């Protein structure tokens, strides 16, 4: 049977990391890369694995790639602290690695939660992501925000889900949206991206896509909230890009005097 390394990046995840680690305690190796947490995250991780690396935060892609480089298993599974490997997925991975895998990379369906409710519609399920791969066949690309796993070879699909406890409540949802849109805006501003008037029309088709076409309405209030926030996501980015450009322009104008 081929061996499995689970790679997890963390920062201040003491409240959530134990359940994540318990869901993969069966794996041959767990590698944790902690970004200098100020709580008990690293200590909790040390209960499950001696492979805990504490280092400064360089960005999502760089931190995950560092973890990948430390892994020694034949296969690598990437997890975040707010994710849990379901019993069904755990059994499926063990069966896969006990046989002869047909593909070097496998995508896994995600079940995304808002509070205790699984959002089964609105494009949020099965929400596949490539997360399991043979060592040496994949790594994360240059982009540090919404990083993408780049791989070579064919892509297979698993059926067991990763349980993604995305947001404990709506306040957490809004906090994360604010955080990620700020990161996206900063990155776009650095690239010289120019906001145009038609960018502000994007929320309309996005809301229709998630709430109507992908039937987010079937998840009730939480489906509506999710569709609205997904629709507004790019709008928040563009407004923040404009804010940064205004600040940069004001700074340049003042330096000219």
N, C-alpha and C positions, 0 to 999 in steps of 0.2 A: 504494500500500500504506500502510495506517495504521501509525503508529509505536507502539512499546511502551516503557514505562518499568518497570523492575523495582525495587521498594522493599524494602530489607532493613534490619532493625534488629539491632544487635550490641552485645555487651559481652563482652570477654575471650574472643573466639572465634578466636584466632590458629591453633589446631589444626585448625579445621574450615572457616573461611570461604573459603579459596582454592578448594576443590572446589565450593563453592556458587557462587562468582563465575564459575568456569570453565564451569559448566553454563548460564550465561545471558550469556556473553561475546558472543553473537550479537545480543543485544537492542540497540535504538537508544540506550537510556540506562539507567544503573544509578544509583540513589540509595541511599546508605547513611547511616543515622542511628546513630551510635555513642554509647553511653552512657559516655563517658569511660573507655574501656578502659585497663587498666594493663599490657597486653601489646602485641604488634605488630599487633593487629587493624586499626587505622586505617591504618597504613603499608601493609599488604597490600592493603587495599581501594583505596588511592590508586594502586596499580599497574594497577587495572582501570577506575577512574573518577575524574574530578576532583570529582564530586558527593558528597563525604564531609562530613557535618555532625556535629560533636562537641558534645554538649549533655548537661546533667544528666538523670537518669532521672526522668520524671514518671509512669511507669506504661505498661503495654503498649499500651492503646488510644491514649493521648495521643501516644506516641512514633510509632506507626504512622500516625496521622492527620497528624502533622507531616511525615513522609516523603511521604505522599500529596499534601500541599499543595505540596511542592517539585517534584513530578514534572511534566514538560511533555509527555509523550507522549499520544497519543490514547487509549491503553489502559494500564492499570496491572496488574502482576502482583505480588502480595505473597508474599515468601519469608522464612523464618527461616534462620539460619546453619546449622542442622543438616538443611536440606532441599536436594535437588538436582532440577533439572528433567531428566527423562529425555529421551534423544534422540527418542523417540517423541512426547513432549509438545511438545518444541521444534518439531518438524516440523509438528505439528498446529496450534500457535499461529500459526506463520508462514503456513500455508495459510489459516487462518481470517482473519487480518488482511489477507491479499492479496485476499480476496473481499469479500462483504457479510455481516457477522455478523448473525444473526437475533435475537440477544439482547444486552442491554447488560451482562449479568453471566453468568459461566460458573463452574460448580463443577468441581473437579478431584479425581480419585481419588488417595488416598494409599496408598503401600505402606510400612507401618511395620515397622521392624527392631528386634530385640533382639539386640545383638551383630551378627553377620554373617547372622543368620537373619531372613528375611522372614516375618512372622506373617500368614499368608494366611487365617486363620479367626478365630473368637472375636469377630466384629464389628469387626475391625481392617482389613478390606478389603471393599469398595473405600474406605470411610471418606471420603466426599465432603466437600469444603469449598469454599465460594465464594472464589476467590482472584484471578480475572481479571475485570476490569470496565472499562467505558468511563469515562474520567475525568469526574468530576462526578456519577456515578451511585451512589457508595457511599462509606461511611466507617465507622469503628468506633464502636460505641455507648459509653455512659457507663461501663459496667462495665470495670474495669481488669484483672480476673482472668478468664481464659478468655473474652477479649473476643470479641464477635460482630460480624461485618460486617453492617451494615444497608444495604439498597439499595432502589432503586425500579426497577420494570420487571420483565420476565420473566427467568427463570433457565434457562440452557442447561447442557448437560453435555459435558465433554470425555472422551476415553477414555485418552489417555496419562497415566501417573501421575507424581506427585511422589514421589521416593524420600526417605522421612523416616527419617533415621538417629537414631531416637528415643533409644535408650540403648546406649552402648558395651558395657555389661555390667550385671549385676544390681545391683551397688553403685551405679552411676550412676542406674539406675531408682529405687532406694530413696531416693537423695539428692533426685531431682526430685520424687518423691511427697511427701517430707517438706517440701520447699520450697513446692510448690503448695498442699498442704493447710494449711500455716501461713498463706499469703496468703488462702485462702478463709475460714479461721476468723477471721482478723482482720477481714475484710470483713463477715462475718455478725455478729460480735460488735458491730461499730459500728452495724449496722442494728437491734439490739435483738432479734435472733433468739433464741428460747428452745428449748433442746433438750428433747425429750420422750422417754419410754421407748421408744416405737415406732420412733424413728429408729435405734435400735441393732439393729433387725431387718433393716434394708435390705441388709446384706451377703449374706443368704441368697438372696433372689431375684436379686440381681445376679450372684452366682456361678453360679447355675443358668442365667441368661441367657447369660453369656459362655462358660462352659465346656461346657454341654450344648446349649442351644437353638441357639447360634451356632457350635457345634462347635469350640470352642477346643481340645478334647482332640486334635484332629487335628494340632496343632502341637507335640505332645509335652510335654516338661518346660517349655519356654518358654511354651507355651500355658497350661499349668497355673499357672505363676508369674504370667503376665499376668492370668489370670482371678481369681486370689486377690487380687492387688494392686488390680485394678479394683473388686473387691467390697469390699475394706477401705477404699477411698479415702474414702467418706462417713463411715465410722466414725471415722477419724482426724480428720476435720474436726470432728465433733461433740465428741470428747474435747478437742480443742484449744480449742473454743469454751467448754466448761465450765471449762477451766484459766484462760482469760482472764477469765471472769466471776468466778471465785473470787478471782483477783488483784485485780480491780476492787472486789469486795465487801470484801476485807481492807483495801484502801487506804482505802475510804470509812469503814469502822469505826474505823480508827486515827485518821482525821482528825476523828472526832466527839469524841475525848477532848481 
